[in-house]
């Protein structure tokens, strides 16, 4: 009989704000961070329609 591996039940470490995408920031309600990252938008997300200054802040970026 095969043994089951023990699962690590520790909660995942929170993601640093600098690595969060716009949709995650919106979900977390971090409006000040969203405002800072979208004050001069150059890209829009094809998935969630968020706008951002840098494409790296979006899940599926497309230039404006």
Buried (B, 14 or more C-beta within 10 A) or exposed (E): EEEEEEEEEEEEEEEEEEEBBBBBBBEBEBEEBBEEBBEEBEBBBEBBEBBBBEBEBBEEBEEE
